[in-house]
Amino acid sequence: MLTGTVKKLVAEKRYGFIRSSEGVEDFFHQSGLEMTTVRFDELQEGDRVAFRAIAGEKGPRAIEVRTL
């Protein structure tokens, strides 16, 4: 698992970006959240998260996102 910080949230479209501890910016969608640990509405910019990164259509994508 990687760790990072929620950099930006786009609430109306239910997605955001995480800056990983390695400095990479990963896209995430609410469908990539571990809903048992966090809901999109509960996230705030600056929150620390853990996640897995996969190759998405337009670049790195975060899945299995959970708050720390």
N, CA, C and O atoms as a Tripos MOL2 file, in Angstrom:
@<TRIPOS>MOLECULE
protein
  272   271    68     0     0
PROTEIN
NO_CHARGES

@<TRIPOS>ATOM
      1 N           0.8430   -1.1850    0.0000 N.3       1 MET1
      2 CA          0.0000    0.0000    0.0000 C.3       1 MET1
      3 C           0.8810    1.2390    0.0000 C.2       1 MET1
      4 O           1.9230    1.2890    0.6550 O.2       1 MET1
      5 N           0.4400    2.2250   -0.7430 N.am      2 LEU2
      6 CA          1.0840    3.5330   -0.7550 C.3       2 LEU2
      7 C           0.3550    4.4570    0.2080 C.2       2 LEU2
      8 O          -0.7740    4.1710    0.6080 O.2       2 LEU2
      9 N           0.9790    5.5450    0.5780 N.am      3 THR3
     10 CA          0.3190    6.5630    1.3840 C.3       3 THR3
     11 C           0.4360    7.9020    0.6730 C.2       3 THR3
     12 O           1.3230    8.1130   -0.1540 O.2       3 THR3
     13 N          -0.4780    8.7980    1.0130 N.am      4 GLY4
     14 CA         -0.4480   10.1190    0.4160 C.3       4 GLY4
     15 C          -1.4550   11.0340    1.0670 C.2       4 GLY4
     16 O          -2.0310   10.7170    2.1070 O.2       4 GLY4
     17 N          -1.6580   12.1820    0.4330 N.am      5 THR5
     18 CA         -2.5580   13.2170    0.9360 C.3       5 THR5
     19 C          -3.5640   13.5840   -0.1540 C.2       5 THR5
     20 O          -3.2020   13.7340   -1.3210 O.2       5 THR5
     21 N          -4.8300   13.7260    0.2410 N.am      6 VAL6
     22 CA         -5.8420   14.1740   -0.7110 C.3       6 VAL6
     23 C          -5.4960   15.6030   -1.1090 C.2       6 VAL6
     24 O          -5.4940   16.5050   -0.2720 O.2       6 VAL6
     25 N          -5.2020   15.8040   -2.3920 N.am      7 LYS7
     26 CA         -4.7800   17.1140   -2.8820 C.3       7 LYS7
     27 C          -5.9790   17.9500   -3.3280 C.2       7 LYS7
     28 O          -6.0620   19.1410   -3.0260 O.2       7 LYS7
     29 N          -6.9060   17.3150   -4.0480 N.am      8 LYS8
     30 CA         -8.0450   18.0590   -4.5950 C.3       8 LYS8
     31 C          -9.2500   17.1430   -4.6680 C.2       8 LYS8
     32 O          -9.1210   15.9620   -4.9920 O.2       8 LYS8
     33 N         -10.4330   17.6880   -4.3650 N.am      9 LEU9
     34 CA        -11.6990   16.9770   -4.4930 C.3       9 LEU9
     35 C         -12.6130   17.7440   -5.4360 C.2       9 LEU9
     36 O         -12.6920   18.9710   -5.3730 O.2       9 LEU9
     37 N         -13.2970   17.0230   -6.3030 N.am     10 VAL10
     38 CA        -14.3000   17.6040   -7.1960 C.3      10 VAL10
     39 C         -15.6250   16.9370   -6.8110 C.2      10 VAL10
     40 O         -16.0170   15.9140   -7.3730 O.2      10 VAL10
     41 N         -16.2970   17.5490   -5.8390 N.am     11 ALA11
     42 CA        -17.4720   16.9390   -5.2080 C.3      11 ALA11
     43 C         -18.5970   16.6440   -6.1910 C.2      11 ALA11
     44 O         -19.2050   15.5750   -6.1260 O.2      11 ALA11
     45 N         -18.8810   17.5630   -7.0940 N.am     12 GLU12
     46 CA        -20.0160   17.3610   -7.9970 C.3      12 GLU12
     47 C         -19.8060   16.2010   -8.9680 C.2      12 GLU12
     48 O         -20.7770   15.6560   -9.4920 O.2      12 GLU12
     49 N         -18.5530   15.8150   -9.2130 N.am     13 LYS13
     50 CA        -18.2690   14.6870  -10.1110 C.3      13 LYS13
     51 C         -17.7430   13.4710   -9.3640 C.2      13 LYS13
     52 O         -17.4600   12.4370   -9.9690 O.2      13 LYS13
     53 N         -17.6130   13.5980   -8.0370 N.am     14 ARG14
     54 CA        -17.2510   12.4860   -7.1630 C.3      14 ARG14
     55 C         -15.8700   11.8860   -7.4570 C.2      14 ARG14
     56 O         -15.7060   10.6660   -7.4420 O.2      14 ARG14
     57 N         -14.8870   12.7400   -7.7210 N.am     15 TYR15
     58 CA        -13.5240   12.2700   -7.9010 C.3      15 TYR15
     59 C         -12.5480   13.2480   -7.2810 C.2      15 TYR15
     60 O         -12.9310   14.3270   -6.8280 O.2      15 TYR15
     61 N         -11.2840   12.8600   -7.2640 N.am     16 GLY16
     62 CA        -10.2630   13.7250   -6.7040 C.3      16 GLY16
     63 C          -8.8820   13.2420   -7.0870 C.2      16 GLY16
     64 O          -8.7200   12.3590   -7.9290 O.2      16 GLY16
     65 N          -7.8850   13.8450   -6.4460 N.am     17 PHE17
     66 CA         -6.4940   13.5080   -6.7010 C.3      17 PHE17
     67 C          -5.7540   13.3590   -5.3840 C.2      17 PHE17
     68 O          -5.9890   14.1000   -4.4300 O.2      17 PHE17
     69 N          -4.8530   12.3820   -5.3550 N.am     18 ILE18
     70 CA         -4.0240   12.1190   -4.1870 C.3      18 ILE18
     71 C          -2.5750   12.3430   -4.5950 C.2      18 ILE18
     72 O          -2.1370   11.8470   -5.6340 O.2      18 ILE18
     73 N          -1.8290   13.0890   -3.7790 N.am     19 ARG19
     74 CA         -0.3840   13.2170   -3.9980 C.3      19 ARG19
     75 C           0.2710   12.1720   -3.1070 C.2      19 ARG19
     76 O           0.1890   12.2420   -1.8810 O.2      19 ARG19
     77 N           0.9240   11.2000   -3.7420 N.am     20 SER20
     78 CA          1.5450   10.1150   -2.9800 C.3      20 SER20
     79 C           2.8040   10.6110   -2.2750 C.2      20 SER20
     80 O           3.3180   11.6860   -2.5870 O.2      20 SER20
     81 N           3.2900    9.8260   -1.3320 N.am     21 SER21
     82 CA          4.5120   10.1840   -0.6090 C.3      21 SER21
     83 C           5.7180   10.2000   -1.5440 C.2      21 SER21
     84 O           6.7500   10.7810   -1.2080 O.2      21 SER21
     85 N           5.6000    9.5610   -2.7280 N.am     22 GLU22
     86 CA          6.6650    9.5910   -3.7410 C.3      22 GLU22
     87 C           6.5570   10.8040   -4.6580 C.2      22 GLU22
     88 O           7.4140   11.0050   -5.5190 O.2      22 GLU22
     89 N           5.5090   11.6200   -4.4840 N.am     23 GLY23
     90 CA          5.3330   12.8220   -5.2870 C.3      23 GLY23
     91 C           4.5030   12.6390   -6.5410 C.2      23 GLY23
     92 O           4.3670   13.5740   -7.3310 O.2      23 GLY23
     93 N           3.9460   11.4530   -6.7420 N.am     24 VAL24
     94 CA          3.1160   11.1750   -7.9120 C.3      24 VAL24
     95 C           1.6700   11.5690   -7.6040 C.2      24 VAL24
     96 O           1.1900   11.3520   -6.4910 O.2      24 VAL24
     97 N           0.9820   12.1430   -8.5810 N.am     25 GLU25
     98 CA         -0.4210   12.5020   -8.4100 C.3      25 GLU25
     99 C          -1.3020   11.4150   -9.0160 C.2      25 GLU25
    100 O          -1.2250   11.1400  -10.2130 O.2      25 GLU25
    101 N          -2.1380   10.8020   -8.1860 N.am     26 ASP26
    102 CA         -3.0200    9.7130   -8.6080 C.3      26 ASP26
    103 C          -4.4700   10.1770   -8.6040 C.2      26 ASP26
    104 O          -4.9310   10.7890   -7.6400 O.2      26 ASP26
    105 N          -5.1800    9.8870   -9.6760 N.am     27 PHE27
    106 CA         -6.6120   10.1410   -9.7840 C.3      27 PHE27
    107 C          -7.3560    9.0870   -8.9690 C.2      27 PHE27
    108 O          -6.9170    7.9390   -8.8970 O.2      27 PHE27
    109 N          -8.4770    9.4660   -8.3550 N.am     28 PHE28
    110 CA         -9.3590    8.4590   -7.7680 C.3      28 PHE28
    111 C         -10.8100    8.8770   -7.9590 C.2      28 PHE28
    112 O         -11.1280   10.0640   -8.0260 O.2      28 PHE28
    113 N         -11.6760    7.8870   -8.0440 N.am     29 HIS29
    114 CA        -13.1210    8.0910   -8.1440 C.3      29 HIS29
    115 C         -13.7390    7.4810   -6.8940 C.2      29 HIS29
    116 O         -13.1350    6.6120   -6.2660 O.2      29 HIS29
    117 N         -14.9120    7.9190   -6.5350 N.am     30 GLN30
    118 CA        -15.5480    7.3920   -5.3290 C.3      30 GLN30
    119 C         -15.6840    5.8730   -5.3880 C.2      30 GLN30
    120 O         -15.7080    5.2220   -4.3440 O.2      30 GLN30
    121 N         -15.7740    5.3000   -6.5790 N.am     31 SER31
    122 CA        -15.8730    3.8460   -6.6930 C.3      31 SER31
    123 C         -14.5820    3.1600   -6.2490 C.2      31 SER31
    124 O         -14.5860    1.9530   -6.0050 O.2      31 SER31
    125 N         -13.4800    3.9010   -6.1400 N.am     32 GLY32
    126 CA        -12.2120    3.3420   -5.6910 C.3      32 GLY32
    127 C         -12.0050    3.4220   -4.1920 C.2      32 GLY32
    128 O         -10.9590    3.0130   -3.6880 O.2      32 GLY32
    129 N         -12.9950    3.9480   -3.4650 N.am     33 LEU33
    130 CA        -12.8860    4.0520   -2.0110 C.3      33 LEU33
    131 C         -13.2740    2.7370   -1.3520 C.2      33 LEU33
    132 O         -14.1510    2.0290   -1.8460 O.2      33 LEU33
    133 N         -12.6330    2.4110   -0.2540 N.am     34 GLU34
    134 CA        -13.0730    1.2940    0.5710 C.3      34 GLU34
    135 C         -14.2350    1.8210    1.3960 C.2      34 GLU34
    136 O         -14.0440    2.4210    2.4530 O.2      34 GLU34
    137 N         -15.4320    1.5890    0.9000 N.am     35 MET35
    138 CA        -16.6260    2.2010    1.4810 C.3      35 MET35
    139 C         -16.8750    1.7750    2.9280 C.2      35 MET35
    140 O         -17.6230    2.4420    3.6420 O.2      35 MET35
    141 N         -16.2680    0.6870    3.3670 N.am     36 THR36
    142 CA        -16.4430    0.2840    4.7620 C.3      36 THR36
    143 C         -15.6220    1.1560    5.7040 C.2      36 THR36
    144 O         -15.8740    1.1800    6.9090 O.2      36 THR36
    145 N         -14.6310    1.8800    5.1540 N.am     37 THR37
    146 CA        -13.7780    2.7070    6.0100 C.3      37 THR37
    147 C         -13.9540    4.2010    5.7800 C.2      37 THR37
    148 O         -13.6750    4.9970    6.6770 O.2      37 THR37
    149 N         -14.4160    4.6010    4.5860 N.am     38 VAL38
    150 CA        -14.5690    6.0350    4.2970 C.3      38 VAL38
    151 C         -15.5930    6.2380    3.1820 C.2      38 VAL38
    152 O         -15.6730    5.4490    2.2400 O.2      38 VAL38
    153 N         -16.3680    7.3080    3.3070 N.am     39 ARG39
    154 CA        -17.2990    7.7160    2.2440 C.3      39 ARG39
    155 C         -16.7420    8.9700    1.5960 C.2      39 ARG39
    156 O         -16.0310    9.7410    2.2410 O.2      39 ARG39
    157 N         -17.0600    9.1800    0.3200 N.am     40 PHE40
    158 CA        -16.5600   10.3400   -0.4000 C.3      40 PHE40
    159 C         -16.9220   11.6320    0.3280 C.2      40 PHE40
    160 O         -16.0950   12.5390    0.4260 O.2      40 PHE40
    161 N         -18.1500   11.7220    0.8380 N.am     41 ASP41
    162 CA        -18.6120   12.9340    1.5230 C.3      41 ASP41
    163 C         -17.8060   13.2410    2.7880 C.2      41 ASP41
    164 O         -17.8030   14.3800    3.2550 O.2      41 ASP41
    165 N         -17.1270   12.2420    3.3400 N.am     42 GLU42
    166 CA        -16.3460   12.4400    4.5580 C.3      42 GLU42
    167 C         -14.9250   12.9110    4.2760 C.2      42 GLU42
    168 O         -14.2570   13.4200    5.1770 O.2      42 GLU42
    169 N         -14.4520   12.7520    3.0460 N.am     43 LEU43
    170 CA        -13.0840   13.1540    2.7050 C.3      43 LEU43
    171 C         -12.9390   14.6650    2.6560 C.2      43 LEU43
    172 O         -13.8670   15.3870    2.2930 O.2      43 LEU43
    173 N         -11.7560   15.1230    3.0300 N.am     44 GLN44
    174 CA        -11.4220   16.5390    2.9360 C.3      44 GLN44
    175 C         -10.0260   16.6730    2.3550 C.2      44 GLN44
    176 O          -9.1810   15.7970    2.5430 O.2      44 GLN44
    177 N          -9.7870   17.7580    1.6570 N.am     45 GLU45
    178 CA         -8.4480   18.0180    1.1470 C.3      45 GLU45
    179 C          -7.4900   18.0760    2.3310 C.2      45 GLU45
    180 O          -7.7870   18.6980    3.3500 O.2      45 GLU45
    181 N          -6.3480   17.4270    2.1880 N.am     46 GLY46
    182 CA         -5.3690   17.3600    3.2580 C.3      46 GLY46
    183 C          -5.4240   16.0790    4.0680 C.2      46 GLY46
    184 O          -4.5020   15.8030    4.8360 O.2      46 GLY46
    185 N          -6.4950   15.2760    3.9180 N.am     47 ASP47
    186 CA         -6.5870   14.0060    4.6390 C.3      47 ASP47
    187 C          -5.4800   13.0590    4.1930 C.2      47 ASP47
    188 O          -5.1460   13.0020    3.0090 O.2      47 ASP47
    189 N          -4.9110   12.3160    5.1400 N.am     48 ARG48
    190 CA         -3.9140   11.2900    4.8370 C.3      48 ARG48
    191 C          -4.6490    9.9980    4.4880 C.2      48 ARG48
    192 O          -5.5970    9.6150    5.1730 O.2      48 ARG48
    193 N          -4.2120    9.3320    3.4280 N.am     49 VAL49
    194 CA         -4.8570    8.1140    2.9650 C.3      49 VAL49
    195 C          -3.8230    7.0520    2.6000 C.2      49 VAL49
    196 O          -2.6560    7.3550    2.3550 O.2      49 VAL49
    197 N          -4.2780    5.8060    2.5680 N.am     50 ALA50
    198 CA         -3.5120    4.6810    2.0480 C.3      50 ALA50
    199 C          -4.2780    4.1820    0.8260 C.2      50 ALA50
    200 O          -5.5060    4.2610    0.7840 O.2      50 ALA50
    201 N          -3.5520    3.6650   -0.1720 N.am     51 PHE51
    202 CA         -4.2060    3.2210   -1.4040 C.3      51 PHE51
    203 C          -3.2760    2.3290   -2.2090 C.2      51 PHE51
    204 O          -2.0790    2.2390   -1.9360 O.2      51 PHE51
    205 N          -3.8550    1.6700   -3.2100 N.am     52 ARG52
    206 CA         -3.0840    0.9250   -4.2050 C.3      52 ARG52
    207 C          -3.1580    1.7120   -5.4940 C.2      52 ARG52
    208 O          -4.1950    2.2990   -5.8040 O.2      52 ARG52
    209 N          -2.0750    1.7350   -6.2500 N.am     53 ALA53
    210 CA         -2.0400    2.4510   -7.5300 C.3      53 ALA53
    211 C          -2.0410    1.4480   -8.6800 C.2      53 ALA53
    212 O          -1.3350    0.4410   -8.6490 O.2      53 ALA53
    213 N          -2.8510    1.7490   -9.6950 N.am     54 ILE54
    214 CA         -2.8850    0.9450  -10.9140 C.3      54 ILE54
    215 C          -2.7530    1.8870  -12.1020 C.2      54 ILE54
    216 O          -2.8940    3.1010  -11.9550 O.2      54 ILE54
    217 N          -2.4860    1.3380  -13.2600 N.am     55 ALA55
    218 CA         -2.4200    2.1450  -14.4790 C.3      55 ALA55
    219 C          -3.8380    2.3760  -14.9800 C.2      55 ALA55
    220 O          -4.5500    1.4270  -15.3080 O.2      55 ALA55
    221 N          -4.2460    3.6440  -15.0400 N.am     56 GLY56
    222 CA         -5.5530    4.0040  -15.5580 C.3      56 GLY56
    223 C          -5.4330    4.4410  -17.0110 C.2      56 GLY56
    224 O          -4.3310    4.4950  -17.5560 O.2      56 GLY56
    225 N          -6.5540    4.7500  -17.6340 N.am     57 GLU57
    226 CA         -6.5670    5.1810  -19.0300 C.3      57 GLU57
    227 C          -5.7580    6.4540  -19.2620 C.2      57 GLU57
    228 O          -5.1240    6.6130  -20.3060 O.2      57 GLU57
    229 N          -5.7820    7.3560  -18.2870 N.am     58 LYS58
    230 CA         -5.1140    8.6510  -18.4460 C.3      58 LYS58
    231 C          -3.9550    8.8600  -17.4820 C.2      58 LYS58
    232 O          -3.4710    9.9810  -17.3290 O.2      58 LYS58
    233 N          -3.5090    7.7970  -16.8360 N.am     59 GLY59
    234 CA         -2.4070    7.9130  -15.8900 C.3      59 GLY59
    235 C          -2.6730    7.1110  -14.6350 C.2      59 GLY59
    236 O          -3.5970    6.2970  -14.6090 O.2      59 GLY59
    237 N          -1.8780    7.3240  -13.5850 N.am     60 PRO60
    238 CA         -2.0260    6.5500  -12.3530 C.3      60 PRO60
    239 C          -3.4080    6.7310  -11.7260 C.2      60 PRO60
    240 O          -3.9450    7.8380  -11.6790 O.2      60 PRO60
    241 N          -3.9670    5.6290  -11.2490 N.am     61 ARG61
    242 CA         -5.2860    5.6510  -10.6190 C.3      61 ARG61
    243 C          -5.1940    4.9680   -9.2620 C.2      61 ARG61
    244 O          -4.6090    3.8920   -9.1410 O.2      61 ARG61
    245 N          -5.7670    5.5910   -8.2480 N.am     62 ALA62
    246 CA         -5.7700    5.0570   -6.9000 C.3      62 ALA62
    247 C          -7.0370    4.2330   -6.6850 C.2      62 ALA62
    248 O          -8.1400    4.6600   -7.0270 O.2      62 ALA62
    249 N          -6.8540    3.0380   -6.1070 N.am     63 ILE63
    250 CA         -7.9850    2.1890   -5.7330 C.3      63 ILE63
    251 C          -7.7890    1.7320   -4.3010 C.2      63 ILE63
    252 O          -6.7120    1.9020   -3.7290 O.2      63 ILE63
    253 N          -8.8280    1.1530   -3.7220 N.am     64 GLU64
    254 CA         -8.7840    0.6780   -2.3380 C.3      64 GLU64
    255 C          -8.3300    1.7950   -1.4030 C.2      64 GLU64
    256 O          -7.5330    1.5710   -0.4920 O.2      64 GLU64
    257 N          -8.8480    3.0000   -1.6380 N.am     65 VAL65
    258 CA         -8.4750    4.1790   -0.8490 C.3      65 VAL65
    259 C          -9.1420    4.1200    0.5230 C.2      65 VAL65
    260 O         -10.3450    3.8830    0.6340 O.2      65 VAL65
    261 N          -8.3490    4.3370    1.5510 N.am     66 ARG66
    262 CA         -8.8890    4.4040    2.9160 C.3      66 ARG66
    263 C          -8.1340    5.4690    3.7010 C.2      66 ARG66
    264 O          -6.9680    5.7470    3.4220 O.2      66 ARG66
    265 N          -8.7910    6.0500    4.6650 N.am     67 THR67
    266 CA         -8.1520    7.0780    5.4700 C.3      67 THR67
    267 C          -7.2250    6.4510    6.5020 C.2      67 THR67
    268 O          -7.4130    5.3110    6.9250 O.2      67 THR67
    269 N          -6.2280    7.2200    6.8910 N.am     68 LEU68
    270 CA         -5.2870    6.7740    7.9290 C.3      68 LEU68
    271 C          -5.6110    7.4390    9.2430 C.2      68 LEU68
    272 O          -4.9340    7.1950   10.2420 O.2      68 LEU68
@<TRIPOS>BOND
     1     1     2 1
     2     2     3 1
     3     3     4 2
     4     3     5 am
     5     5     6 1
     6     6     7 1
     7     7     8 2
     8     7     9 am
     9     9    10 1
    10    10    11 1
    11    11    12 2
    12    11    13 am
    13    13    14 1
    14    14    15 1
    15    15    16 2
    16    15    17 am
    17    17    18 1
    18    18    19 1
    19    19    20 2
    20    19    21 am
    21    21    22 1
    22    22    23 1
    23    23    24 2
    24    23    25 am
    25    25    26 1
    26    26    27 1
    27    27    28 2
    28    27    29 am
    29    29    30 1
    30    30    31 1
    31    31    32 2
    32    31    33 am
    33    33    34 1
    34    34    35 1
    35    35    36 2
    36    35    37 am
    37    37    38 1
    38    38    39 1
    39    39    40 2
    40    39    41 am
    41    41    42 1
    42    42    43 1
    43    43    44 2
    44    43    45 am
    45    45    46 1
    46    46    47 1
    47    47    48 2
    48    47    49 am
    49    49    50 1
    50    50    51 1
    51    51    52 2
    52    51    53 am
    53    53    54 1
    54    54    55 1
    55    55    56 2
    56    55    57 am
    57    57    58 1
    58    58    59 1
    59    59    60 2
    60    59    61 am
    61    61    62 1
    62    62    63 1
    63    63    64 2
    64    63    65 am
    65    65    66 1
    66    66    67 1
    67    67    68 2
    68    67    69 am
    69    69    70 1
    70    70    71 1
    71    71    72 2
    72    71    73 am
    73    73    74 1
    74    74    75 1
    75    75    76 2
    76    75    77 am
    77    77    78 1
    78    78    79 1
    79    79    80 2
    80    79    81 am
    81    81    82 1
    82    82    83 1
    83    83    84 2
    84    83    85 am
    85    85    86 1
    86    86    87 1
    87    87    88 2
    88    87    89 am
    89    89    90 1
    90    90    91 1
    91    91    92 2
    92    91    93 am
    93    93    94 1
    94    94    95 1
    95    95    96 2
    96    95    97 am
    97    97    98 1
    98    98    99 1
    99    99   100 2
   100    99   101 am
   101   101   102 1
   102   102   103 1
   103   103   104 2
   104   103   105 am
   105   105   106 1
   106   106   107 1
   107   107   108 2
   108   107   109 am
   109   109   110 1
   110   110   111 1
   111   111   112 2
   112   111   113 am
   113   113   114 1
   114   114   115 1
   115   115   116 2
   116   115   117 am
   117   117   118 1
   118   118   119 1
   119   119   120 2
   120   119   121 am
   121   121   122 1
   122   122   123 1
   123   123   124 2
   124   123   125 am
   125   125   126 1
   126   126   127 1
   127   127   128 2
   128   127   129 am
   129   129   130 1
   130   130   131 1
   131   131   132 2
   132   131   133 am
   133   133   134 1
   134   134   135 1
   135   135   136 2
   136   135   137 am
   137   137   138 1
   138   138   139 1
   139   139   140 2
   140   139   141 am
   141   141   142 1
   142   142   143 1
   143   143   144 2
   144   143   145 am
   145   145   146 1
   146   146   147 1
   147   147   148 2
   148   147   149 am
   149   149   150 1
   150   150   151 1
   151   151   152 2
   152   151   153 am
   153   153   154 1
   154   154   155 1
   155   155   156 2
   156   155   157 am
   157   157   158 1
   158   158   159 1
   159   159   160 2
   160   159   161 am
   161   161   162 1
   162   162   163 1
   163   163   164 2
   164   163   165 am
   165   165   166 1
   166   166   167 1
   167   167   168 2
   168   167   169 am
   169   169   170 1
   170   170   171 1
   171   171   172 2
   172   171   173 am
   173   173   174 1
   174   174   175 1
   175   175   176 2
   176   175   177 am
   177   177   178 1
   178   178   179 1
   179   179   180 2
   180   179   181 am
   181   181   182 1
   182   182   183 1
   183   183   184 2
   184   183   185 am
   185   185   186 1
   186   186   187 1
   187   187   188 2
   188   187   189 am
   189   189   190 1
   190   190   191 1
   191   191   192 2
   192   191   193 am
   193   193   194 1
   194   194   195 1
   195   195   196 2
   196   195   197 am
   197   197   198 1
   198   198   199 1
   199   199   200 2
   200   199   201 am
   201   201   202 1
   202   202   203 1
   203   203   204 2
   204   203   205 am
   205   205   206 1
   206   206   207 1
   207   207   208 2
   208   207   209 am
   209   209   210 1
   210   210   211 1
   211   211   212 2
   212   211   213 am
   213   213   214 1
   214   214   215 1
   215   215   216 2
   216   215   217 am
   217   217   218 1
   218   218   219 1
   219   219   220 2
   220   219   221 am
   221   221   222 1
   222   222   223 1
   223   223   224 2
   224   223   225 am
   225   225   226 1
   226   226   227 1
   227   227   228 2
   228   227   229 am
   229   229   230 1
   230   230   231 1
   231   231   232 2
   232   231   233 am
   233   233   234 1
   234   234   235 1
   235   235   236 2
   236   235   237 am
   237   237   238 1
   238   238   239 1
   239   239   240 2
   240   239   241 am
   241   241   242 1
   242   242   243 1
   243   243   244 2
   244   243   245 am
   245   245   246 1
   246   246   247 1
   247   247   248 2
   248   247   249 am
   249   249   250 1
   250   250   251 1
   251   251   252 2
   252   251   253 am
   253   253   254 1
   254   254   255 1
   255   255   256 2
   256   255   257 am
   257   257   258 1
   258   258   259 1
   259   259   260 2
   260   259   261 am
   261   261   262 1
   262   262   263 1
   263   263   264 2
   264   263   265 am
   265   265   266 1
   266   266   267 1
   267   267   268 2
   268   267   269 am
   269   269   270 1
   270   270   271 1
   271   271   272 2
@<TRIPOS>SUBSTRUCTURE
     1 MET1         2 RESIDUE 1 A MET
     2 LEU2         6 RESIDUE 1 A LEU
     3 THR3        10 RESIDUE 1 A THR
     4 GLY4        14 RESIDUE 1 A GLY
     5 THR5        18 RESIDUE 1 A THR
     6 VAL6        22 RESIDUE 1 A VAL
     7 LYS7        26 RESIDUE 1 A LYS
     8 LYS8        30 RESIDUE 1 A LYS
     9 LEU9        34 RESIDUE 1 A LEU
    10 VAL10       38 RESIDUE 1 A VAL
    11 ALA11       42 RESIDUE 1 A ALA
    12 GLU12       46 RESIDUE 1 A GLU
    13 LYS13       50 RESIDUE 1 A LYS
    14 ARG14       54 RESIDUE 1 A ARG
    15 TYR15       58 RESIDUE 1 A TYR
    16 GLY16       62 RESIDUE 1 A GLY
    17 PHE17       66 RESIDUE 1 A PHE
    18 ILE18       70 RESIDUE 1 A ILE
    19 ARG19       74 RESIDUE 1 A ARG
    20 SER20       78 RESIDUE 1 A SER
    21 SER21       82 RESIDUE 1 A SER
    22 GLU22       86 RESIDUE 1 A GLU
    23 GLY23       90 RESIDUE 1 A GLY
    24 VAL24       94 RESIDUE 1 A VAL
    25 GLU25       98 RESIDUE 1 A GLU
    26 ASP26      102 RESIDUE 1 A ASP
    27 PHE27      106 RESIDUE 1 A PHE
    28 PHE28      110 RESIDUE 1 A PHE
    29 HIS29      114 RESIDUE 1 A HIS
    30 GLN30      118 RESIDUE 1 A GLN
    31 SER31      122 RESIDUE 1 A SER
    32 GLY32      126 RESIDUE 1 A GLY
    33 LEU33      130 RESIDUE 1 A LEU
    34 GLU34      134 RESIDUE 1 A GLU
    35 MET35      138 RESIDUE 1 A MET
    36 THR36      142 RESIDUE 1 A THR
    37 THR37      146 RESIDUE 1 A THR
    38 VAL38      150 RESIDUE 1 A VAL
    39 ARG39      154 RESIDUE 1 A ARG
    40 PHE40      158 RESIDUE 1 A PHE
    41 ASP41      162 RESIDUE 1 A ASP
    42 GLU42      166 RESIDUE 1 A GLU
    43 LEU43      170 RESIDUE 1 A LEU
    44 GLN44      174 RESIDUE 1 A GLN
    45 GLU45      178 RESIDUE 1 A GLU
    46 GLY46      182 RESIDUE 1 A GLY
    47 ASP47      186 RESIDUE 1 A ASP
    48 ARG48      190 RESIDUE 1 A ARG
    49 VAL49      194 RESIDUE 1 A VAL
    50 ALA50      198 RESIDUE 1 A ALA
    51 PHE51      202 RESIDUE 1 A PHE
    52 ARG52      206 RESIDUE 1 A ARG
    53 ALA53      210 RESIDUE 1 A ALA
    54 ILE54      214 RESIDUE 1 A ILE
    55 ALA55      218 RESIDUE 1 A ALA
    56 GLY56      222 RESIDUE 1 A GLY
    57 GLU57      226 RESIDUE 1 A GLU
    58 LYS58      230 RESIDUE 1 A LYS
    59 GLY59      234 RESIDUE 1 A GLY
    60 PRO60      238 RESIDUE 1 A PRO
    61 ARG61      242 RESIDUE 1 A ARG
    62 ALA62      246 RESIDUE 1 A ALA
    63 ILE63      250 RESIDUE 1 A ILE
    64 GLU64      254 RESIDUE 1 A GLU
    65 VAL65      258 RESIDUE 1 A VAL
    66 ARG66      262 RESIDUE 1 A ARG
    67 THR67      266 RESIDUE 1 A THR
    68 LEU68      270 RESIDUE 1 A LEU
